[in-house]
Amino acid sequence: MEEQATYGATEDGGLHRLALTEADGEIRDWFIDQLRGAGLSVRVDEFGNIFGRRKGSDPDAPPVLLGSHLDSQPNGGIYDGALGVVAALEFVRALNDDEIETTRPVEVVSWTNEEGSRFQPAMQGSGVWAGAHDIDVERAKTDDDGSTLGEALEDIGYRGDVPAEPDTEYEAYLELHIEQGPKLAAAGADVGVVTGIVGFTWGAVTFRGEADHSGPTPMRHRSDALVAAADLITAIRRIPGTLGDRTVGTAGYVHAEPNSINVIPGEATVTWGFRDPDDAVVERAYQRVLAEAEHAAEREGVDYQTEERMRAPAISFPDRPVDAVRRAADARGSQYLELVSGAGHDATHLTSVCDTGMVFAVSEGGTSHSPAEFTSWDDCYEAATVLANAALALANNTTG
Amino acid sequence: MEEQATYGATEDGGLHRLALTEADGEIRDWFIDQLRGAGLSVRVDEFGNIFGRRKGSDPDAPPVLLGSHLDSQPNGGIYDGALGVVAALEFVRALNDDEIETTRPVEVVSWTNEEGSRFQPAMQGSGVWAGAHDIDVERAKTDDDGSTLGEALEDIGYRGDVPAEPDTEYEAYLELHIEQGPKLAAAGADVGVVTGIVGFTWGAVTFRGEADHSGPTPMRHRSDALVAAADLITAIRRIPGTLGDRTVGTAGYVHAEPNSINVIPGEATVTWGFRDPDDAVVERAYQRVLAEAEHAAEREGVDYQTEERMRAPAISFPDRPVDAVRRAADARGSQYLELVSGAGHDATHLTSVCDTGMVFAVSEGGTSHSPAEFTSWDDCYEAATVLANAALALANNTTG
């Protein structure tokens, strides 16, 4: 973990390792060295996803896949993604050290561009591999400088030679990730057994009023788009409290035009994001935000337009991998909490390929996407051990 | 008016003539041709303010000064500023046509950079000339491309050779301007007699909470800076209704960080602007916005900082120029409305130099700073005639 954190390190102890940049190229070189050093057979697919396979005693059995991602957010932390990749690598090293032969092959993977900071969408490499996205469409995506993802892959030498798709059936996928939320730490848990991933709706509302001089225009003559946007931001804060226990809602983005201290805003855009483990609650949140946008526009006498940009259904992981993780935690005597992930992960896409589960490591204070992101080495070890034992059970068909 | 509107004309009938750009250089050349064509002696001061003087029968008497500005907002209208300059020019042409000799000299002026779009602050040329600003400080101001105002002045050849300050006492300054508000049109008035200019406070509040992943962070763990900003925007909309009849309040600018659909905003800035003809009301609005910022920050558990950027006292024009304008309107049988300007004008600074008054022309719908800005030729003529007759009375000491 300390070694990987030197590639793209920031001065304040964080990580700035955006997908397919030079730093990402360097960590990939390092990762492949580690995979080869552990005796794995390495392949890189055409979308840059990197796999290392360890043979099983039954070479034809569908393998167990473990991994996460090595790219980071801009000025992110050193645990998000990397901990899951390093833990998977450490699992096969431990198998080597103890000369354990598993029935099934075990694969370690690092997915291309999980974060979605430089190229959108997030979880792109796992999405392409799982068949959720067309590879040509995703390779044509551009960053802010106009470089395509395809060019960026070639620049760092990571357009691989095998197709970006499963070349065999897979038995299961397990991903260890930091929680990125405060629940484990708040409950005093050692580790998290993840039972699924919340569904969400993302979208934007644009209000259009009339830009005018802020001095001579009486209050009652105004149609102020930013006032309507503020009304909606307040509503987005309020809506979750009227829905589920675990509903969250965020207005993350706002933009006003002309955005001048001295002009009544003629246009204002605000985004919404609502998540909940229950798709029906996500739908209710969506209907509520549309209704609130209409009320806000009416009150201020402005026009408005809404656009839902993304909707993802909630995911329930199947019993088998969840049980494997739960038993591994039980066997250690770990205090675990079962929880639904509030963030999307590569595991989201893997659910369409094979049985998928996740292990969460404690995030102190719940902070992530920041240099302040922190998981103690004890908590890293705890989660990695649970991952390893769950993976071992799946690889040896001893999940009961 | 039609001729000046060709310099910097936009396709939709508006004007894009930012201060000290090439288009401003061209309109200045045109204006000096007109001044010379009317037999005036022209001077350009070191800040680019352009004056044309017509002699009086008493050459030593303090002159009467008339004018406004020729620069425009980005994609502004053709009347804002230009109408006052053209009307002043037309007054001396009418004096010439009718061979009228005034007792006092009459001067026509076009002030540099009234709009404050390319270089800040607004009303800059009149401010330097009246002694409100230091010329070296203002010449060092830069635009978004890093060019200084001093360089821009020299680029268009308008760094003049006389000091940017009054070279004599002045009897009075009169400025004709479009109202930029809806009151004259709403009252069915022909012209406005301006009795003063509102005071205002401008400032900004920055809220600082904690940026975090919008998915796994429960609502009660959030300190969302944008929610606090939205709360304040709503308060700014509400405050004027609790103060004076003529109080206005605007949140014109908002910015959130990191401003991403998927991240709880860790920082958000919003500006306030309040105006009222009564300084005590402006102060109450200021105290109210501070209190509302504190409440908003408390409710959301964020820190905040406030910064008042500008405070201008309300101005009451002296009786003499206001009476001169009122009598000129009465003498024509014009329906006039007395009103306080809701916007600042070059006249603001001139009040420290000499007796100052203003004439407002009707703004249809109150729209300005937009190509849709419109004043009918009849309304232009009406206001220009009132200006001319008021100026004539002041220039001949016949104000009673």
Interface residues (C-beta under 8 A of the other chain):
Chain A: E179 Q180 G181 P182 K183 V198 F200 W202 A204 A211 D212 H213 S214 G215 P216 T217 P218 M219 H221 D224 L226 V227 A229 A230 D231 I233 T234 R237 P240 G241 R246 T247 V248 G249 T250 A251 G252 Y253 V254 H255 A256 N259 S260 I261 N262 V263 I264 P265 A268 T271 G273 R275 R309 S341 G342 A343 G344 G366 T367 S368 H369 S370
Chain B: A122 E179 Q180 G181 P182 K183 V198 F200 W202 A204 E210 A211 D212 H213 S214 G215 P216 T217 P218 M219 H221 D224 L226 V227 A229 A230 D231 I233 T234 R237 P240 G241 R246 T247 V248 G249 T250 A251 G252 Y253 V254 H255 A256 N259 S260 I261 N262 V263 I264 P265 A268 T271 G273 R275 R309 S341 G342 A343 G344 G366 T367 S368 H369 S370
